[in-house]
Amino acid sequence: MIVSSPDDYRAAAQRRLPRFLFDYIDGGANAEETLRRNVSDMQAIELRQRVLKGTAEIDLSTSLFGEKLALPLALAPVGLTGMYARRGEVQAAKAAESAGIAYSLSTVSVCPIEEVVPASDRPIWFQLYVLKDRAFMKSALERALAAGVKTLVFTVDMPVPGSRYRDAHSGMSGSNANIRRMLQAITHPHWAISVGLGGRPHDLGNISAYRRQRTKLVDYMGWLAENFDPDISWKDLEWIRDFWPGNLIIKGILDPDDVEDAIRLGADGLVVSNHGGRQLDGVSSSIRVLSDIVGAADKRTKVLVDSGFRSGLDVVRALCLGADAVMLGRSYIYALAAGGQTAVENLLDLYAKEMRVAMTLMGAQSVTDLTTEHIKFDH
């Protein structure tokens, strides 16, 4: 596998993975307009090249929630990461540790929190959904605290799952899904041996620990649909802030009018996100609303952003618009599927190199130097 840019990992992942897994991570909701917009709006932001600014020493480090990060990046929580590489959550956490950045473990991970946290010497963030089963939520928080987690990523943009038509076409869901997935696995022997056989148990570890029975992939979609809560409101979340003593990040903010509610709840940070275009198709890209949300937050809380980030240049664009850090999702899963921990480490190194080159040519020595003066942005 020859890799010269972050984009190369997507093609490698497509070759390596059964279709149902590739389409699950690669696809979006409905007609995938927002999925495409996330990327096109990002690329439309022009960077300003400046010369002779004396930028020989570039500092990419930052601090976030009491942690020193070598890069202004975090690996976003991605469900079923352990289906993309053998014990994938553990490999991703180790790659994040190697790169000196944060890793967020999903509620619906294959590897349970008790397996992932000891695998890394860096603090692990834990992501939790809003669910009908409040006892599960309380149990998950207790287990996170017992494992030493200090930062909770609370996802609020999924009261119902989005309409993801690719999943029905690929075999992730729909009729005869089990048979279709099995046939696809047979035609991808490397994945079948390494992950299909060697990566067992294929279980939703965090959920199974609560249910005290296995929650297999075949149960995944049904469990999600049954347990998301469309009736939830901000007032219903107050107990989370009261119960959780650590950092609280609210993930899924896409409108400036929701910022005040997040701050009122006591959020230490928020993530500007449209869930990678996987929820409500037709909404704005995250990058287009970022500056408005940064303005509404007015430095009262940290602002992170995800959705559509495919390069170090994209990270620089977000920092120019006021983001404190960027969360990577699809980008690192492609690499994980293509080559495990080593590939994710290489991907993050590529991001860092791209950022250093861009900042040198833009005349910025540190990530805190980057402002809207360094870009041309048609808002």
C-alpha positions as CSV (number, residue, x, y, z in Angstrom):
1,M,0.0,0.0,0.0
2,I,1.5,3.3,-1.1
3,V,0.3,6.3,1.0
4,S,1.4,9.8,0.1
5,S,-1.7,11.8,1.3
6,P,-4.5,11.3,3.8
7,D,-7.0,10.6,0.9
8,D,-5.1,7.5,0.0
9,Y,-6.4,5.7,3.0
10,R,-10.0,6.0,1.8
11,A,-9.2,4.0,-1.3
12,A,-7.2,1.4,0.7
13,A,-10.1,1.0,3.2
14,Q,-12.6,0.5,0.4
15,R,-10.4,-2.4,-1.0
16,R,-9.9,-3.9,2.5
17,L,-13.4,-3.8,3.9
18,P,-16.6,-5.7,3.2
19,R,-19.1,-3.3,1.5
20,F,-21.5,-3.1,4.5
21,L,-18.7,-1.7,6.7
22,F,-17.2,0.7,4.1
23,D,-20.6,2.2,3.2
24,Y,-21.5,2.5,6.9
25,I,-18.5,4.7,7.6
26,D,-18.4,6.4,4.2
27,G,-22.1,7.2,3.8
28,G,-24.5,9.9,5.0
29,A,-28.2,10.5,5.4
30,N,-30.8,10.6,2.6
31,A,-29.3,12.1,-0.6
32,E,-26.0,12.9,1.2
33,E,-26.1,16.6,0.3
34,T,-24.7,17.6,3.7
35,L,-22.0,14.9,3.4
36,R,-20.8,16.5,0.2
37,R,-21.2,20.0,1.5
38,N,-19.0,19.4,4.5
39,V,-16.1,18.8,2.1
40,S,-16.9,21.3,-0.6
41,D,-17.5,24.2,1.8
42,M,-14.2,23.4,3.5
43,Q,-12.3,23.5,0.2
44,A,-13.9,26.8,-0.8
45,I,-12.1,28.6,2.1
46,E,-9.0,30.3,0.6
47,L,-5.8,30.4,2.6
48,R,-3.8,33.6,2.4
49,Q,-0.1,33.1,1.5
50,R,2.3,35.5,3.2
51,V,6.0,35.8,2.6
52,L,9.2,36.5,4.6
53,K,7.5,36.2,8.0
54,G,10.2,34.4,9.8
55,T,8.3,31.2,10.7
56,A,11.1,28.6,11.0
57,E,9.8,27.2,14.3
58,I,6.2,26.1,14.1
59,D,4.4,25.1,17.3
60,L,1.3,22.9,16.8
61,S,0.7,22.2,20.5
62,T,-2.3,23.4,22.5
63,S,-4.0,22.8,25.8
64,L,-7.5,21.5,26.2
65,F,-9.4,20.6,29.3
66,G,-6.3,20.5,31.4
67,E,-4.4,18.3,28.8
68,K,-1.4,19.2,26.8
69,L,-1.9,18.1,23.2
70,A,0.9,17.9,20.6
71,L,-1.7,18.7,17.9
72,P,-5.1,20.5,18.1
73,L,-6.8,17.2,17.3
74,A,-8.9,14.5,18.9
75,L,-10.1,11.2,17.5
76,A,-13.9,11.4,17.5
77,P,-16.1,8.7,18.9
78,V,-17.0,6.3,16.2
79,G,-19.4,3.4,16.7
80,L,-18.2,-0.1,15.8
81,T,-14.6,0.9,15.5
82,G,-13.6,-2.6,16.5
83,M,-15.1,-3.9,13.3
84,Y,-12.7,-1.9,11.1
85,A,-9.5,-3.4,12.7
86,R,-8.8,-6.1,15.2
87,R,-9.8,-4.6,18.6
88,G,-9.9,-1.3,16.8
89,E,-10.7,0.9,19.7
90,V,-7.5,-0.2,21.5
91,Q,-5.4,0.4,18.4
92,A,-6.9,3.8,17.8
93,A,-6.3,4.8,21.5
94,K,-2.7,3.7,21.2
95,A,-2.2,5.7,18.0
96,A,-3.7,8.8,19.7
97,E,-1.3,8.3,22.6
98,S,1.7,8.0,20.2
99,A,0.7,11.3,18.5
100,G,0.0,13.1,21.8
101,I,-3.7,13.8,21.1
102,A,-7.0,12.8,22.7
103,Y,-9.1,9.7,21.9
104,S,-12.8,9.5,22.4
105,L,-14.4,6.1,23.0
106,S,-18.0,5.6,21.7
107,T,-20.8,4.2,23.7
108,V,-21.3,1.7,21.0
109,S,-17.7,0.5,20.8
110,V,-16.8,-3.1,20.3
111,C,-14.1,-3.0,23.0
112,P,-15.5,-2.0,26.5
113,I,-14.1,1.0,28.4
114,E,-12.4,-1.4,30.8
115,E,-10.3,-2.8,27.9
116,V,-9.5,0.6,26.2
117,V,-8.5,2.8,29.1
118,P,-5.6,0.6,30.4
119,A,-4.2,0.4,26.9
120,S,-3.2,4.1,26.8
121,D,-1.2,6.3,29.2
122,R,-3.1,9.3,28.0
123,P,-6.6,10.1,29.4
124,I,-9.4,8.7,27.4
125,W,-12.6,10.7,26.7
126,F,-15.9,8.8,26.9
127,Q,-18.9,9.5,24.6
128,L,-22.5,9.0,25.8
129,Y,-25.7,9.2,23.8
130,V,-29.0,10.5,25.1
131,L,-31.0,7.3,25.7
132,K,-34.4,6.3,27.0
133,D,-32.8,3.9,29.5
134,R,-31.6,6.4,32.1
135,A,-30.3,3.5,34.2
136,F,-27.9,2.5,31.4
137,M,-26.7,6.1,31.2
138,K,-26.0,6.3,34.9
139,S,-24.3,2.9,34.8
140,A,-22.1,4.0,31.9
141,L,-21.1,7.2,33.7
142,E,-20.3,5.2,36.9
143,R,-18.1,2.8,34.9
144,A,-16.4,5.7,33.1
145,L,-15.6,7.3,36.5
146,A,-14.3,4.0,37.9
147,A,-12.0,3.7,34.8
148,G,-10.5,7.1,35.5
149,V,-12.2,9.1,32.7
150,K,-12.3,12.8,33.3
151,T,-13.9,14.1,30.1
152,L,-17.4,13.2,28.9
153,V,-18.5,13.8,25.3
154,F,-22.3,14.0,25.4
155,T,-23.9,13.6,21.9
156,V,-27.2,15.5,21.6
157,D,-27.9,15.4,17.8
158,M,-29.2,11.9,17.7
159,P,-32.7,11.8,19.2
160,V,-33.5,9.5,16.3
161,P,-31.2,7.8,13.8
162,G,-30.8,9.5,10.4
163,S,-32.2,7.9,7.2
164,R,-29.1,6.2,5.9
165,Y,-30.1,4.5,2.7
166,R,-26.7,3.2,1.9
167,D,-26.9,0.9,4.9
168,A,-30.0,-0.8,3.5
169,H,-28.4,-1.2,0.1
170,S,-25.1,-2.5,1.5
171,G,-26.4,-5.2,3.9
172,M,-25.8,-3.3,7.1
173,S,-29.5,-3.3,7.6
174,G,-32.5,-4.4,5.5
175,S,-33.7,-7.8,4.2
176,N,-31.3,-10.8,4.2
177,A,-28.7,-8.6,5.9
178,N,-27.0,-11.5,7.7
179,I,-26.5,-13.5,4.5
180,R,-25.3,-10.5,2.6
181,R,-22.7,-9.5,5.2
182,M,-21.4,-13.1,5.3
183,L,-21.0,-13.3,1.6
184,Q,-19.2,-10.0,1.6
185,A,-16.8,-11.2,4.3
186,I,-16.0,-14.3,2.3
187,T,-14.9,-12.1,-0.6
188,H,-12.6,-10.0,1.7
189,P,-10.4,-12.7,3.2
190,H,-7.9,-10.4,4.9
191,W,-10.6,-8.7,6.9
192,A,-12.4,-12.0,7.5
193,I,-9.3,-13.5,9.1
194,S,-7.8,-10.5,10.9
195,V,-11.1,-8.9,12.2
196,G,-13.9,-11.4,11.4
197,L,-12.1,-14.2,13.2
198,G,-9.2,-12.6,15.1
199,G,-11.1,-9.6,16.4
200,R,-13.7,-11.5,18.4
201,P,-15.8,-11.0,20.4
202,H,-17.8,-8.8,18.0
203,D,-19.8,-7.3,20.8
204,L,-21.0,-3.9,21.9
205,G,-18.9,-4.1,25.0
206,N,-20.2,-1.1,26.9
207,I,-23.8,-2.1,26.4
208,S,-23.3,-5.8,27.1
209,A,-21.6,-5.0,30.4
210,Y,-24.9,-3.3,31.5
211,R,-27.3,-5.9,29.9
212,R,-25.1,-8.8,31.2
213,Q,-25.6,-10.5,27.9
214,R,-23.9,-10.2,24.5
215,T,-25.1,-7.4,22.2
216,K,-24.0,-8.6,18.8
217,L,-23.8,-6.7,15.5
218,V,-27.1,-8.1,14.5
219,D,-28.7,-6.4,17.5
220,Y,-27.0,-3.1,16.9
221,M,-29.4,-1.2,14.6
222,G,-32.4,-2.4,16.5
223,W,-31.0,-1.5,19.9
224,L,-30.2,2.0,18.7
225,A,-33.6,2.6,17.2
226,E,-35.3,1.4,20.4
227,N,-33.2,3.4,22.8
228,F,-32.9,6.9,21.3
229,D,-35.1,9.4,22.9
230,P,-36.9,12.0,20.7
231,D,-38.7,13.5,23.7
232,I,-35.5,14.7,25.4
233,S,-35.0,18.4,26.2
234,W,-32.3,20.5,27.8
235,K,-34.0,20.4,31.2
236,D,-33.8,16.6,31.1
237,L,-30.0,16.7,30.9
238,E,-29.4,18.7,34.1
239,W,-28.9,15.5,36.1
240,I,-25.9,14.7,33.8
241,R,-24.1,17.9,34.8
242,D,-25.0,17.3,38.4
243,F,-23.8,13.7,38.4
244,W,-20.6,14.1,36.2
245,P,-17.8,15.8,38.1
246,G,-15.4,16.1,35.2
247,N,-15.2,18.0,31.9
248,L,-18.5,18.0,29.9
249,I,-18.4,18.4,26.1
250,I,-21.8,18.8,24.3
251,K,-21.4,17.3,20.8
252,G,-23.8,18.2,18.0
253,I,-24.3,21.9,18.1
254,L,-25.0,23.4,14.6
255,D,-27.0,26.6,15.4
256,P,-25.8,29.6,17.4
257,D,-29.2,29.7,19.2
258,D,-28.3,26.4,20.9
259,V,-25.1,27.7,22.4
260,E,-26.7,29.5,25.3
261,D,-28.5,26.3,26.3
262,A,-25.3,24.3,26.2
263,I,-23.5,26.9,28.4
264,R,-26.4,27.2,30.8
265,L,-26.2,23.4,31.2
266,G,-22.6,23.9,32.3
267,A,-20.7,22.7,29.2
268,D,-16.9,23.0,29.4
269,G,-16.8,22.6,25.6
270,L,-19.0,22.0,22.6
271,V,-18.5,20.4,19.3
272,V,-19.9,22.0,16.2
273,S,-21.1,19.0,14.2
274,N,-23.7,17.7,11.8
275,H,-22.7,14.2,12.7
276,G,-20.6,13.9,9.5
277,G,-23.8,14.4,7.4
278,R,-25.3,11.3,8.8
279,Q,-28.3,12.8,10.6
280,L,-30.4,15.6,9.0
281,D,-29.5,15.9,5.3
282,G,-29.7,19.4,3.9
283,V,-28.4,21.3,7.0
284,S,-25.3,23.5,6.8
285,S,-21.8,22.2,6.8
286,S,-20.1,22.5,10.2
287,I,-17.4,24.8,8.8
288,R,-19.9,27.3,7.5
289,V,-21.5,27.9,10.9
290,L,-18.4,27.6,12.9
291,S,-17.5,31.3,13.1
292,D,-21.1,32.2,14.2
293,I,-21.0,29.6,17.0
294,V,-17.5,30.7,18.1
295,G,-19.0,34.3,18.3
296,A,-22.0,33.1,20.3
297,A,-19.8,31.2,22.7
298,D,-17.6,34.3,23.2
299,K,-14.8,32.4,24.9
300,R,-17.1,31.2,27.6
301,T,-16.5,27.5,26.6
302,K,-14.1,25.7,24.3
303,V,-15.3,25.2,20.7
304,L,-14.3,22.0,18.8
305,V,-15.6,21.1,15.4
306,D,-15.9,17.9,13.2
307,S,-17.5,16.8,9.9
308,G,-15.7,17.1,6.6
309,F,-12.0,17.2,7.7
310,R,-9.7,15.4,5.4
311,S,-6.4,17.1,5.7
312,G,-4.1,19.3,7.7
313,L,-5.1,22.2,5.6
314,D,-8.7,21.7,6.7
315,V,-7.6,21.8,10.4
316,V,-5.8,25.1,9.7
317,R,-9.0,26.5,8.2
318,A,-11.0,25.6,11.3
319,L,-8.4,27.1,13.6
320,C,-8.5,30.4,11.6
321,L,-12.2,30.5,12.1
322,G,-11.8,30.2,15.9
323,A,-12.0,26.5,16.7
324,D,-9.9,25.4,19.6
325,A,-9.4,21.9,18.1
326,V,-10.8,19.5,15.5
327,M,-12.2,16.0,15.9
328,L,-11.4,13.5,13.2
329,G,-13.9,10.7,12.4
330,R,-14.0,9.1,9.0
331,S,-10.4,10.2,8.2
332,Y,-8.9,8.0,10.9
333,I,-11.3,5.1,10.5
334,Y,-10.2,4.8,6.8
335,A,-6.6,4.6,8.0
336,L,-7.4,2.2,10.8
337,A,-9.1,-0.1,8.3
338,A,-6.2,0.1,5.9
339,G,-3.4,-0.5,8.3
340,G,-4.3,-0.4,12.0
341,Q,-2.5,1.6,14.6
342,T,0.6,2.2,12.4
343,A,-1.6,3.7,9.6
344,V,-3.4,6.0,12.0
345,E,-0.1,7.2,13.4
346,N,1.1,7.9,9.9
347,L,-2.1,9.7,9.1
348,L,-1.7,12.0,12.1
349,D,1.9,12.6,11.0
350,L,0.7,13.6,7.5
351,Y,-1.8,16.0,9.1
352,A,1.0,17.5,11.2
353,K,3.3,17.9,8.2
354,E,0.6,19.6,6.2
355,M,-0.2,22.0,9.0
356,R,3.5,23.0,9.4
357,V,3.9,23.6,5.6
358,A,0.6,25.6,5.5
359,M,1.4,27.7,8.6
360,T,4.9,28.4,7.3
361,L,3.6,29.7,4.0
362,M,0.8,31.7,5.8
363,G,3.2,33.4,8.2
364,A,1.8,31.8,11.5
365,Q,4.2,30.3,14.0
366,S,1.7,28.8,16.4
367,V,-1.9,27.6,16.3
368,T,-2.9,30.6,18.5
369,D,-1.6,32.9,15.8
370,L,-4.2,31.7,13.3
371,T,-7.1,34.1,12.8
372,T,-9.6,35.1,10.1
373,E,-6.9,37.4,8.8
374,H,-5.2,34.3,7.4
375,I,-8.1,33.2,5.2
376,K,-10.6,34.5,2.6
377,F,-14.0,33.3,3.8
378,D,-17.3,34.1,1.9
379,H,-19.8,33.8,4.8
